[in-house]
């Protein structure tokens, strides 16, 4: 691991100022909360920062506040605390389940909600120091001709990474918003708009620019009559990222769908919302035939590589299962 300087900051303003300063000096600086993922990337020489800015020393960024109409969750709130929070378990349907599926218990005890959302992509070429791939400044995405078993089937190209977060698909399904602070002040946007496809800019994974850090997630309480489902398929039960994950929320009355949200993880470079499937379901009875058709619509346009065609059927089946469980 390259030598670096750790800086314990006491405020968001201090962190933003240091990030801006180091960027102007052309130094590599990164922020860490739990730090479990970023430290592993450092050990593997995938990232080599000059400075680590430790956000854990900022007071009052680890909270869950229930208010009228929703929840505010501080960026440093641990996944384990979200998983076990009684009001989240009762009212946010799928967020506690998704948080509980992330990594291992030990990592959930340290990992934060903001860190989980801002995870670097899964791709073994990106995460290996042996390849200078497109994502790391090279000219080639090795997945195209290499081992593509766990890579993207939707929204990919020129890079075929997948977004590995468990909490992000659930939060997008819940219509969450994300707040971040930077040199220009604070901004709040829908979480769905936070992520960046490789076709837009293959060098970026989200909209954060140098000097900006995530500070809070806002999650509106689902409407009465809503039910949710979250499930992921992974290679190893112990801690793996999702091969395919599905988050669904269905608001219905007398078994007729008023509104639905269908979001997939592990199939695209971003949490992938199946808007056409949602539109298909609206106003229809949620029976086996319609749930199956929604799954088929959700993966229309999929372009699997040579090793990951199985993900298409897996996603269809998981969506069907999730929708029927949400009745």
Phi and psi restraints in degrees (value plus and minus 20) as a CYANA .aco file:
   2 UNK   PHI     -87.6   -47.6
   2 UNK   PSI     124.1   164.1
   3 UNK   PHI     -84.3   -44.3
   3 UNK   PSI     124.0   164.0
   4 UNK   PHI    -168.3  -128.3
   4 UNK   PSI     146.1   186.1
   5 UNK   PHI    -128.2   -88.2
   5 UNK   PSI     108.1   148.1
   6 UNK   PHI    -112.4   -72.4
   6 UNK   PSI     113.6   153.6
   7 UNK   PHI    -144.5  -104.5
   7 UNK   PSI      98.6   138.6
   8 UNK   PHI    -107.2   -67.2
   8 UNK   PSI      95.0   135.0
   9 UNK   PHI    -119.7   -79.7
   9 UNK   PSI     137.9   177.9
  10 UNK   PHI    -130.4   -90.4
  10 UNK   PSI     -26.4    13.6
  11 UNK   PHI    -174.6  -134.6
  11 UNK   PSI     139.9   179.9
  12 UNK   PHI     -82.3   -42.3
  12 UNK   PSI     -60.6   -20.6
  13 UNK   PHI     -80.0   -40.0
  13 UNK   PSI     -61.5   -21.5
  14 UNK   PHI     -84.6   -44.6
  14 UNK   PSI     -62.8   -22.8
  15 UNK   PHI     -82.3   -42.3
  15 UNK   PSI     -65.0   -25.0
  16 UNK   PHI     -82.4   -42.4
  16 UNK   PSI     -63.0   -23.0
  17 UNK   PHI     -82.6   -42.6
  17 UNK   PSI     -60.5   -20.5
  18 UNK   PHI     -88.3   -48.3
  18 UNK   PSI     -61.9   -21.9
  19 UNK   PHI     -80.2   -40.2
  19 UNK   PSI     -62.7   -22.7
  20 UNK   PHI     -85.4   -45.4
  20 UNK   PSI     -63.0   -23.0
  21 UNK   PHI     -81.1   -41.1
  21 UNK   PSI     -68.3   -28.3
  22 UNK   PHI     -87.8   -47.8
  22 UNK   PSI     -54.0   -14.0
  23 UNK   PHI     -83.7   -43.7
  23 UNK   PSI     -62.4   -22.4
  24 UNK   PHI     -85.5   -45.5
  24 UNK   PSI     -50.4   -10.4
  25 UNK   PHI    -104.4   -64.4
  25 UNK   PSI     -18.8    21.2
  26 UNK   PHI      41.2    81.2
  26 UNK   PSI      14.3    54.3
  27 UNK   PHI    -118.9   -78.9
  27 UNK   PSI     130.8   170.8
  28 UNK   PHI    -111.9   -71.9
  28 UNK   PSI      99.0   139.0
  29 UNK   PHI    -149.8  -109.8
  29 UNK   PSI     126.0   166.0
  30 UNK   PHI    -159.5  -119.5
  30 UNK   PSI     132.4   172.4
  31 UNK   PHI    -121.3   -81.3
  31 UNK   PSI     127.4   167.4
  32 UNK   PHI    -155.5  -115.5
  32 UNK   PSI     124.9   164.9
  33 UNK   PHI    -128.4   -88.4
  33 UNK   PSI    -107.3   -67.3
  34 UNK   PHI     -90.5   -50.5
  34 UNK   PSI     -59.1   -19.1
  35 UNK   PHI      61.8   101.8
  35 UNK   PSI     -21.8    18.2
  36 UNK   PHI     -82.3   -42.3
  36 UNK   PSI     -62.6   -22.6
  37 UNK   PHI     -95.8   -55.8
  37 UNK   PSI     -65.7   -25.7
  38 UNK   PHI     -85.1   -45.1
  38 UNK   PSI     -57.1   -17.1
  39 UNK   PHI     -85.0   -45.0
  39 UNK   PSI     -55.4   -15.4
  40 UNK   PHI     -86.0   -46.0
  40 UNK   PSI     -60.6   -20.6
  41 UNK   PHI     -82.8   -42.8
  41 UNK   PSI     -54.4   -14.4
  42 UNK   PHI     -87.6   -47.6
  42 UNK   PSI     -63.3   -23.3
  43 UNK   PHI     -82.0   -42.0
  43 UNK   PSI     -53.0   -13.0
  44 UNK   PHI    -107.2   -67.2
  44 UNK   PSI     -16.1    23.9
  45 UNK   PHI      41.0    81.0
  45 UNK   PSI       7.6    47.6
  46 UNK   PHI     -99.1   -59.1
  46 UNK   PSI     -58.1   -18.1
  47 UNK   PHI    -145.3  -105.3
  47 UNK   PSI     125.8   165.8
  48 UNK   PHI    -159.1  -119.1
  48 UNK   PSI      56.2    96.2
  49 UNK   PHI     -93.9   -53.9
  49 UNK   PSI     132.8   172.8
  50 UNK   PHI    -103.3   -63.3
  50 UNK   PSI     -51.0   -11.0
  51 UNK   PHI    -156.1  -116.1
  51 UNK   PSI     119.9   159.9
  52 UNK   PHI    -132.2   -92.2
  52 UNK   PSI     104.2   144.2
  53 UNK   PHI    -120.7   -80.7
  53 UNK   PSI      91.7   131.7
  54 UNK   PHI    -105.0   -65.0
  54 UNK   PSI      92.7   132.7
  55 UNK   PHI    -104.0   -64.0
  55 UNK   PSI     -33.7     6.3
  56 UNK   PHI     -84.1   -44.1
  56 UNK   PSI     -39.1     0.9
  57 UNK   PHI    -106.0   -66.0
  57 UNK   PSI     -19.8    20.2
  58 UNK   PHI    -102.1   -62.1
  58 UNK   PSI     102.5   142.5
  59 UNK   PHI     -92.9   -52.9
  59 UNK   PSI     132.7   172.7
  60 UNK   PHI      47.5    87.5
  60 UNK   PSI       9.4    49.4
  61 UNK   PHI    -130.1   -90.1
  61 UNK   PSI     -12.5    27.5
  62 UNK   PHI    -138.6   -98.6
  62 UNK   PSI      73.4   113.4
  63 UNK   PHI    -177.2  -137.2
  63 UNK   PSI     137.2   177.2
  64 UNK   PHI    -148.7  -108.7
  64 UNK   PSI      96.4   136.4
  65 UNK   PHI    -139.3   -99.3
  65 UNK   PSI      95.7   135.7
  66 UNK   PHI    -107.3   -67.3
  66 UNK   PSI     110.8   150.8
  67 UNK   PHI    -155.0  -115.0
  67 UNK   PSI     155.7   195.7
  68 UNK   PHI     -80.4   -40.4
  68 UNK   PSI      97.8   137.8
  69 UNK   PHI      75.6   115.6
  69 UNK   PSI     -27.5    12.5
  70 UNK   PHI     152.9   192.9
  70 UNK   PSI    -187.5  -147.5
  71 UNK   PHI    -148.0  -108.0
  71 UNK   PSI     121.9   161.9
  72 UNK   PHI    -130.4   -90.4
  72 UNK   PSI     107.6   147.6
  73 UNK   PHI    -142.1  -102.1
  73 UNK   PSI     100.9   140.9
  74 UNK   PHI     -86.6   -46.6
  74 UNK   PSI     129.7   169.7
  75 UNK   PHI     -79.4   -39.4
  75 UNK   PSI     -50.7   -10.7
  76 UNK   PHI    -113.2   -73.2
  76 UNK   PSI     -12.0    28.0
  77 UNK   PHI     -84.9   -44.9
  77 UNK   PSI     110.6   150.6
  78 UNK   PHI     -95.4   -55.4
  78 UNK   PSI     126.8   166.8
  79 UNK   PHI     -79.2   -39.2
  79 UNK   PSI     -57.6   -17.6
  80 UNK   PHI     -82.9   -42.9
  80 UNK   PSI     -55.5   -15.5
  81 UNK   PHI     -92.0   -52.0
  81 UNK   PSI     -54.7   -14.7
  82 UNK   PHI     -88.3   -48.3
  82 UNK   PSI     -62.2   -22.2
  83 UNK   PHI     -78.4   -38.4
  83 UNK   PSI     -59.6   -19.6
  84 UNK   PHI    -117.6   -77.6
  84 UNK   PSI     -24.7    15.3
  85 UNK   PHI     -87.3   -47.3
  85 UNK   PSI     103.0   143.0
  86 UNK   PHI     -83.9   -43.9
  86 UNK   PSI     -61.8   -21.8
  87 UNK   PHI     -90.4   -50.4
  87 UNK   PSI     -55.8   -15.8
  88 UNK   PHI     -85.9   -45.9
  88 UNK   PSI     -63.7   -23.7
  89 UNK   PHI     -80.7   -40.7
  89 UNK   PSI     -54.1   -14.1
  90 UNK   PHI    -100.8   -60.8
  90 UNK   PSI     -59.7   -19.7
  91 UNK   PHI    -132.8   -92.8
  91 UNK   PSI     -40.0     0.0
  92 UNK   PHI    -123.2   -83.2
  92 UNK   PSI      -4.7    35.3
  93 UNK   PHI      40.0    80.0
  93 UNK   PSI     -91.2   -51.2
  94 UNK   PHI    -137.7   -97.7
  94 UNK   PSI     -29.8    10.2
  95 UNK   PHI     -87.4   -47.4
  95 UNK   PSI     -63.0   -23.0
  96 UNK   PHI     -84.8   -44.8
  96 UNK   PSI     -57.2   -17.2
  97 UNK   PHI     -84.5   -44.5
  97 UNK   PSI     -62.9   -22.9
  98 UNK   PHI     -86.3   -46.3
  98 UNK   PSI     -62.3   -22.3
  99 UNK   PHI     -81.6   -41.6
  99 UNK   PSI     -56.6   -16.6
 100 UNK   PHI     -93.8   -53.8
 100 UNK   PSI     -32.5     7.5
 101 UNK   PHI    -111.9   -71.9
 101 UNK   PSI     -30.3     9.7
 102 UNK   PHI     -94.4   -54.4
 102 UNK   PSI     107.7   147.7
 103 UNK   PHI      28.9    68.9
 103 UNK   PSI    -158.0  -118.0
 104 UNK   PHI    -132.5   -92.5
 104 UNK   PSI     148.1   188.1
 105 UNK   PHI     -79.3   -39.3
 105 UNK   PSI     -59.9   -19.9
 106 UNK   PHI     -81.6   -41.6
 106 UNK   PSI     -61.4   -21.4
 107 UNK   PHI     -91.3   -51.3
 107 UNK   PSI     -57.3   -17.3
 108 UNK   PHI     -84.5   -44.5
 108 UNK   PSI     -47.7    -7.7
 109 UNK   PHI     -90.6   -50.6
 109 UNK   PSI     -39.3     0.7
 110 UNK   PHI    -133.9   -93.9
 110 UNK   PSI     -55.4   -15.4
 111 UNK   PHI     -88.1   -48.1
 111 UNK   PSI     123.7   163.7
 112 UNK   PHI    -125.4   -85.4
 112 UNK   PSI     142.0   182.0
 113 UNK   PHI     -84.7   -44.7
 113 UNK   PSI     -60.3   -20.3
 114 UNK   PHI     -86.7   -46.7
 114 UNK   PSI     -60.1   -20.1
 115 UNK   PHI     -83.7   -43.7
 115 UNK   PSI     -57.5   -17.5
 116 UNK   PHI     -86.5   -46.5
 116 UNK   PSI     -59.6   -19.6
 117 UNK   PHI     -88.1   -48.1
 117 UNK   PSI     -57.7   -17.7
 118 UNK   PHI    -114.0   -74.0
 118 UNK   PSI      -2.5    37.5
 119 UNK   PHI     -73.6   -33.6
 119 UNK   PSI     126.5   166.5
 120 UNK   PHI     -91.1   -51.1
 120 UNK   PSI     137.0   177.0
 121 UNK   PHI     -88.0   -48.0
 121 UNK   PSI     135.5   175.5
 122 UNK   PHI    -105.6   -65.6
 122 UNK   PSI     108.0   148.0
 123 UNK   PHI    -193.2  -153.2
 123 UNK   PSI     103.8   143.8
 124 UNK   PHI     -90.1   -50.1
 124 UNK   PSI     -38.6     1.4
 125 UNK   PHI     -94.6   -54.6
 125 UNK   PSI     -61.7   -21.7
 126 UNK   PHI     -84.3   -44.3
 126 UNK   PSI     -60.5   -20.5
 127 UNK   PHI    -106.6   -66.6
 127 UNK   PSI     -15.2    24.8
 128 UNK   PHI    -126.2   -86.2
 128 UNK   PSI     119.3   159.3
 129 UNK   PHI     -96.5   -56.5
 129 UNK   PSI     -23.7    16.3
 130 UNK   PHI    -105.9   -65.9
 130 UNK   PSI     -29.0    11.0
 131 UNK   PHI    -147.9  -107.9
 131 UNK   PSI     109.6   149.6
 132 UNK   PHI    -118.4   -78.4
 132 UNK   PSI      63.6   103.6
 133 UNK   PHI    -104.4   -64.4
 133 UNK   PSI     157.9   197.9
 134 UNK   PHI     -75.5   -35.5
 134 UNK   PSI     -62.2   -22.2
 135 UNK   PHI     -84.1   -44.1
 135 UNK   PSI     -45.4    -5.4
 136 UNK   PHI    -125.5   -85.5
 136 UNK   PSI       0.0    40.0
 137 UNK   PHI      79.5   119.5
 137 UNK   PSI     -16.7    23.3
 138 UNK   PHI    -105.0   -65.0
 138 UNK   PSI    -186.5  -146.5
 139 UNK   PHI    -131.0   -91.0
 139 UNK   PSI     -25.2    14.8
 140 UNK   PHI    -151.5  -111.5
 140 UNK   PSI     118.1   158.1
 141 UNK   PHI    -114.8   -74.8
 141 UNK   PSI      85.5   125.5
 142 UNK   PHI     -87.2   -47.2
 142 UNK   PSI     -36.2     3.8
 143 UNK   PHI     -83.3   -43.3
 143 UNK   PSI     -51.6   -11.6
 144 UNK   PHI     -77.6   -37.6
 144 UNK   PSI     -60.7   -20.7
 145 UNK   PHI    -131.3   -91.3
 145 UNK   PSI     -24.9    15.1
 146 UNK   PHI    -118.9   -78.9
 146 UNK   PSI    -170.8  -130.8
 147 UNK   PHI    -101.1   -61.1
 147 UNK   PSI      92.2   132.2
 148 UNK   PHI    -135.6   -95.6
 148 UNK   PSI       2.3    42.3
 149 UNK   PHI     -75.7   -35.7
 149 UNK   PSI     -59.7   -19.7
 150 UNK   PHI    -131.8   -91.8
 150 UNK   PSI      -1.0    39.0
 151 UNK   PHI    -118.5   -78.5
 151 UNK   PSI    -196.0  -156.0
 152 UNK   PHI     -93.1   -53.1
 152 UNK   PSI     125.5   165.5
 153 UNK   PHI    -137.7   -97.7
 153 UNK   PSI     -30.9     9.1
 154 UNK   PHI    -151.8  -111.8
 154 UNK   PSI     121.9   161.9
 155 UNK   PHI      46.0    86.0
 155 UNK   PSI      -1.7    38.3
 156 UNK   PHI    -116.7   -76.7
 156 UNK   PSI     151.9   191.9
 157 UNK   PHI      76.1   116.1
 157 UNK   PSI     106.9   146.9
 158 UNK   PHI    -100.8   -60.8
 158 UNK   PSI     -24.4    15.6
 159 UNK   PHI    -132.5   -92.5
 159 UNK   PSI     123.9   163.9
 160 UNK   PHI    -134.8   -94.8
 160 UNK   PSI      10.7    50.7
 161 UNK   PHI     -84.1   -44.1
 161 UNK   PSI     143.6   183.6
 162 UNK   PHI    -144.9  -104.9
 162 UNK   PSI     129.6   169.6
 163 UNK   PHI    -103.3   -63.3
 163 UNK   PSI     103.7   143.7
 164 UNK   PHI    -112.4   -72.4
 164 UNK   PSI     -19.8    20.2
 165 UNK   PHI     -87.6   -47.6
 165 UNK   PSI     119.5   159.5
 166 UNK   PHI    -105.9   -65.9
 166 UNK   PSI     -59.9   -19.9
 167 UNK   PHI     -90.5   -50.5
 167 UNK   PSI     -51.6   -11.6
 168 UNK   PHI     -82.9   -42.9
 168 UNK   PSI     -67.7   -27.7
 169 UNK   PHI     -80.1   -40.1
 169 UNK   PSI     -59.6   -19.6
 170 UNK   PHI     -84.6   -44.6
 170 UNK   PSI     -62.2   -22.2
 171 UNK   PHI     -87.9   -47.9
 171 UNK   PSI     -57.6   -17.6
 172 UNK   PHI     -84.2   -44.2
 172 UNK   PSI     -61.8   -21.8
 173 UNK   PHI     -81.7   -41.7
 173 UNK   PSI     -53.2   -13.2
 174 UNK   PHI    -102.8   -62.8
 174 UNK   PSI     -17.8    22.2
 175 UNK   PHI      43.6    83.6
 175 UNK   PSI      19.9    59.9
 176 UNK   PHI     -91.6   -51.6
 176 UNK   PSI     139.2   179.2
 177 UNK   PHI    -138.2   -98.2
 177 UNK   PSI     133.2   173.2
 178 UNK   PHI    -143.1  -103.1
 178 UNK   PSI     115.7   155.7
 179 UNK   PHI    -130.4   -90.4
 179 UNK   PSI     116.8   156.8
 180 UNK   PHI    -160.8  -120.8
 180 UNK   PSI     133.1   173.1
 181 UNK   PHI    -136.4   -96.4
 181 UNK   PSI     127.8   167.8
 182 UNK   PHI    -177.0  -137.0
 182 UNK   PSI    -191.7  -151.7
 183 UNK   PHI     -77.5   -37.5
 183 UNK   PSI     -48.1    -8.1
 184 UNK   PHI    -112.2   -72.2
 184 UNK   PSI     -11.5    28.5
 185 UNK   PHI      85.9   125.9
 185 UNK   PSI    -180.2  -140.2
 186 UNK   PHI    -117.7   -77.7
 186 UNK   PSI     128.3   168.3
 187 UNK   PHI    -154.2  -114.2
 187 UNK   PSI     127.9   167.9
 188 UNK   PHI    -151.2  -111.2
 188 UNK   PSI     107.3   147.3
 189 UNK   PHI    -157.1  -117.1
 189 UNK   PSI     140.0   180.0
 190 UNK   PHI     -79.2   -39.2
 190 UNK   PSI     117.9   157.9
 191 UNK   PHI     -78.6   -38.6
 191 UNK   PSI     -53.0   -13.0
 192 UNK   PHI     -77.5   -37.5
 192 UNK   PSI     -49.9    -9.9
 193 UNK   PHI    -109.1   -69.1
 193 UNK   PSI     -20.6    19.4
 194 UNK   PHI     -96.3   -56.3
 194 UNK   PSI     -50.1   -10.1
 195 UNK   PHI    -113.2   -73.2
 195 UNK   PSI     130.6   170.6
 196 UNK   PHI    -140.7  -100.7
 196 UNK   PSI     106.2   146.2
 197 UNK   PHI     -93.7   -53.7
 197 UNK   PSI     129.7   169.7
 198 UNK   PHI     -78.8   -38.8
 198 UNK   PSI     -50.4   -10.4
 199 UNK   PHI     -87.7   -47.7
 199 UNK   PSI     -41.9    -1.9
 200 UNK   PHI    -105.6   -65.6
 200 UNK   PSI     -67.7   -27.7
 201 UNK   PHI    -181.6  -141.6
 201 UNK   PSI      84.2   124.2
 202 UNK   PHI     -93.2   -53.2
 202 UNK   PSI     -26.1    13.9
 203 UNK   PHI    -110.4   -70.4
 203 UNK   PSI     -29.2    10.8
 204 UNK   PHI    -142.8  -102.8
 204 UNK   PSI     134.0   174.0
 205 UNK   PHI    -136.6   -96.6
 205 UNK   PSI     -38.8     1.2
 206 UNK   PHI    -170.0  -130.0
 206 UNK   PSI    -199.7  -159.7
 207 UNK   PHI    -105.8   -65.8
 207 UNK   PSI     -24.0    16.0
 208 UNK   PHI     -81.3   -41.3
 208 UNK   PSI     116.5   156.5
 209 UNK   PHI    -130.9   -90.9
 209 UNK   PSI     145.4   185.4
 210 UNK   PHI     -72.1   -32.1
 210 UNK   PSI     109.5   149.5
 211 UNK   PHI      81.3   121.3
 211 UNK   PSI     -27.5    12.5
 212 UNK   PHI    -123.7   -83.7
 212 UNK   PSI     122.3   162.3
 213 UNK   PHI    -157.0  -117.0
 213 UNK   PSI     128.3   168.3
 214 UNK   PHI     -94.4   -54.4
 214 UNK   PSI     117.0   157.0
 215 UNK   PHI    -140.1  -100.1
 215 UNK   PSI     -46.3    -6.3
 216 UNK   PHI    -181.3  -141.3
 216 UNK   PSI     131.2   171.2
 217 UNK   PHI    -138.6   -98.6
 217 UNK   PSI     112.7   152.7
 218 UNK   PHI    -131.4   -91.4
 218 UNK   PSI     109.9   149.9
 219 UNK   PHI    -145.5  -105.5
 219 UNK   PSI      93.7   133.7
 220 UNK   PHI     -90.0   -50.0
 220 UNK   PSI     125.9   165.9
 221 UNK   PHI     -90.7   -50.7
 221 UNK   PSI     109.5   149.5
 222 UNK   PHI     -79.7   -39.7
 222 UNK   PSI     131.8   171.8
 223 UNK   PHI     -88.5   -48.5
 223 UNK   PSI     138.2   178.2
 224 UNK   PHI     -78.1   -38.1
 224 UNK   PSI     122.3   162.3
 225 UNK   PHI      68.3   108.3
 225 UNK   PSI     -10.4    29.6
 226 UNK   PHI    -118.8   -78.8
 226 UNK   PSI     124.2   164.2
 227 UNK   PHI    -156.1  -116.1
 227 UNK   PSI     131.1   171.1
 228 UNK   PHI    -151.9  -111.9
 228 UNK   PSI     148.7   188.7
 229 UNK   PHI    -171.8  -131.8
 229 UNK   PSI     115.4   155.4
 230 UNK   PHI    -156.8  -116.8
 230 UNK   PSI     112.0   152.0
 231 UNK   PHI    -171.5  -131.5
 231 UNK   PSI     124.6   164.6
 232 UNK   PHI    -148.4  -108.4
 232 UNK   PSI     126.3   166.3
 233 UNK   PHI    -125.3   -85.3
 233 UNK   PSI     111.0   151.0
 234 UNK   PHI    -158.4  -118.4
 234 UNK   PSI     140.4   180.4
 235 UNK   PHI     -90.1   -50.1
 235 UNK   PSI     -62.0   -22.0
 236 UNK   PHI    -143.9  -103.9
 236 UNK   PSI     111.4   151.4
 237 UNK   PHI     -83.5   -43.5
 237 UNK   PSI     -47.7    -7.7
 238 UNK   PHI     -81.5   -41.5
 238 UNK   PSI     -66.7   -26.7
 239 UNK   PHI    -180.5  -140.5
 239 UNK   PSI     -20.0    20.0
 240 UNK   PHI     -84.9   -44.9
 240 UNK   PSI     135.5   175.5
 241 UNK   PHI     -87.1   -47.1
 241 UNK   PSI     146.3   186.3
 242 UNK   PHI     -94.3   -54.3
 242 UNK   PSI     114.1   154.1
 243 UNK   PHI     -94.0   -54.0
 243 UNK   PSI     -68.6   -28.6
 244 UNK   PHI    -161.9  -121.9
 244 UNK   PSI     115.2   155.2
 245 UNK   PHI    -150.6  -110.6
 245 UNK   PSI     131.5   171.5
 246 UNK   PHI    -157.8  -117.8
 246 UNK   PSI     110.7   150.7
 247 UNK   PHI    -138.1   -98.1
 247 UNK   PSI     105.9   145.9
 248 UNK   PHI    -149.7  -109.7
 248 UNK   PSI     123.7   163.7
 249 UNK   PHI    -154.3  -114.3
 249 UNK   PSI     109.0   149.0
 250 UNK   PHI    -145.2  -105.2
 250 UNK   PSI     103.8   143.8
 251 UNK   PHI    -121.5   -81.5
 251 UNK   PSI      99.1   139.1
 252 UNK   PHI    -158.5  -118.5
 252 UNK   PSI     142.8   182.8
 253 UNK   PHI    -162.8  -122.8
 253 UNK   PSI     106.3   146.3
 254 UNK   PHI      32.7    72.7
 254 UNK   PSI      19.3    59.3
 255 UNK   PHI      48.0    88.0
 255 UNK   PSI      -7.1    32.9
 256 UNK   PHI    -125.0   -85.0
 256 UNK   PSI     111.3   151.3
 257 UNK   PHI     -94.8   -54.8
 257 UNK   PSI     104.1   144.1
 258 UNK   PHI    -106.3   -66.3
 258 UNK   PSI     -71.4   -31.4
 259 UNK   PHI    -165.4  -125.4
 259 UNK   PSI     132.6   172.6
 260 UNK   PHI    -163.2  -123.2
 260 UNK   PSI     129.5   169.5
 261 UNK   PHI    -148.5  -108.5
 261 UNK   PSI     109.7   149.7
 262 UNK   PHI    -149.9  -109.9
 262 UNK   PSI      96.4   136.4
 263 UNK   PHI    -151.8  -111.8
 263 UNK   PSI     113.6   153.6
 264 UNK   PHI    -130.5   -90.5
 264 UNK   PSI     127.0   167.0
 265 UNK   PHI    -139.5   -99.5
 265 UNK   PSI     137.4   177.4
 266 UNK   PHI      58.2    98.2
 266 UNK   PSI     -17.1    22.9
 267 UNK   PHI    -137.8   -97.8
 267 UNK   PSI     -26.7    13.3
 268 UNK   PHI    -170.7  -130.7
 268 UNK   PSI     146.0   186.0
 269 UNK   PHI     -88.6   -48.6
 269 UNK   PSI     -32.1     7.9
 270 UNK   PHI    -154.9  -114.9
 270 UNK   PSI     143.8   183.8
 271 UNK   PHI     -78.0   -38.0
 271 UNK   PSI     103.3   143.3
 272 UNK   PHI    -121.1   -81.1
 272 UNK   PSI      91.1   131.1
 273 UNK   PHI    -108.1   -68.1
 273 UNK   PSI     110.0   150.0
 274 UNK   PHI    -115.6   -75.6
 274 UNK   PSI      55.8    95.8
 275 UNK   PHI     -84.4   -44.4
 275 UNK   PSI     -56.9   -16.9
 276 UNK   PHI     -87.3   -47.3
 276 UNK   PSI     -56.3   -16.3
 277 UNK   PHI     -86.4   -46.4
 277 UNK   PSI     -59.1   -19.1
 278 UNK   PHI     -81.9   -41.9
 278 UNK   PSI     -64.2   -24.2
 279 UNK   PHI     -84.4   -44.4
 279 UNK   PSI     -59.2   -19.2
 280 UNK   PHI     -79.1   -39.1
 280 UNK   PSI     -59.5   -19.5
 281 UNK   PHI     -94.9   -54.9
 281 UNK   PSI     -46.4    -6.4
 282 UNK   PHI     -81.0   -41.0
 282 UNK   PSI     104.7   144.7
 283 UNK   PHI      65.6   105.6
 283 UNK   PSI     -19.0    21.0
 284 UNK   PHI    -127.2   -87.2
 284 UNK   PSI     133.9   173.9
 285 UNK   PHI     -87.8   -47.8
 285 UNK   PSI     121.8   161.8
 286 UNK   PHI    -113.1   -73.1
 286 UNK   PSI      65.4   105.4
 287 UNK   PHI    -131.9   -91.9
 287 UNK   PSI     159.9   199.9
 288 UNK   PHI     -81.9   -41.9
 288 UNK   PSI     -59.4   -19.4
 289 UNK   PHI     -85.9   -45.9
 289 UNK   PSI     -64.7   -24.7
 290 UNK   PHI     -90.2   -50.2
 290 UNK   PSI     -56.0   -16.0
 291 UNK   PHI     -84.5   -44.5
 291 UNK   PSI     -60.7   -20.7
 292 UNK   PHI     -84.2   -44.2
 292 UNK   PSI     -64.0   -24.0
 293 UNK   PHI     -84.6   -44.6
 293 UNK   PSI     -58.1   -18.1
 294 UNK   PHI     -81.1   -41.1
 294 UNK   PSI     -59.2   -19.2
 295 UNK   PHI     -82.9   -42.9
 295 UNK   PSI     -59.0   -19.0
 296 UNK   PHI     -86.7   -46.7
 296 UNK   PSI     -62.3   -22.3
 297 UNK   PHI     -84.5   -44.5
 297 UNK   PSI     -57.2   -17.2
 298 UNK   PHI     -80.9   -40.9
 298 UNK   PSI     -49.5    -9.5
 299 UNK   PHI    -126.6   -86.6
 299 UNK   PSI      -9.1    30.9
 300 UNK   PHI     -80.3   -40.3
 300 UNK   PSI     116.6   156.6
 301 UNK   PHI      68.1   108.1
 301 UNK   PSI     -19.3    20.7
 302 UNK   PHI     -81.7   -41.7
 302 UNK   PSI     120.9   160.9
 303 UNK   PHI    -149.3  -109.3
 303 UNK   PSI      57.8    97.8
 304 UNK   PHI     -87.3   -47.3
 304 UNK   PSI     132.4   172.4
 305 UNK   PHI    -106.9   -66.9
 305 UNK   PSI    -191.9  -151.9
 306 UNK   PHI     -87.9   -47.9
 306 UNK   PSI     -41.5    -1.5
 307 UNK   PHI    -131.0   -91.0
 307 UNK   PSI     -26.0    14.0
 308 UNK   PHI    -143.1  -103.1
 308 UNK   PSI       3.5    43.5
 309 UNK   PHI     -81.5   -41.5
 309 UNK   PSI     -45.1    -5.1
 310 UNK   PHI     -81.0   -41.0
 310 UNK   PSI     -43.4    -3.4
 311 UNK   PHI     -84.9   -44.9
 311 UNK   PSI     -47.1    -7.1
 312 UNK   PHI     -82.4   -42.4
 312 UNK   PSI     -73.6   -33.6
 313 UNK   PHI     -87.4   -47.4
 313 UNK   PSI     -56.6   -16.6
 314 UNK   PHI     -82.0   -42.0
 314 UNK   PSI     -63.7   -23.7
 315 UNK   PHI     -85.5   -45.5
 315 UNK   PSI     -63.4   -23.4
 316 UNK   PHI     -76.6   -36.6
 316 UNK   PSI     -68.2   -28.2
 317 UNK   PHI     -86.4   -46.4
 317 UNK   PSI     -59.4   -19.4
 318 UNK   PHI     -86.7   -46.7
 318 UNK   PSI     -58.4   -18.4
 319 UNK   PHI     -85.2   -45.2
 319 UNK   PSI     -64.9   -24.9
 320 UNK   PHI     -78.2   -38.2
 320 UNK   PSI     -66.2   -26.2
 321 UNK   PHI     -82.3   -42.3
 321 UNK   PSI     -63.4   -23.4
 322 UNK   PHI     -85.0   -45.0
 322 UNK   PSI     -61.8   -21.8
 323 UNK   PHI     -85.5   -45.5
 323 UNK   PSI     -63.4   -23.4
 324 UNK   PHI     -87.7   -47.7
 324 UNK   PSI     -49.9    -9.9
 325 UNK   PHI     -95.0   -55.0
 325 UNK   PSI     -34.8     5.2
 326 UNK   PHI    -114.3   -74.3
 326 UNK   PSI     -14.3    25.7
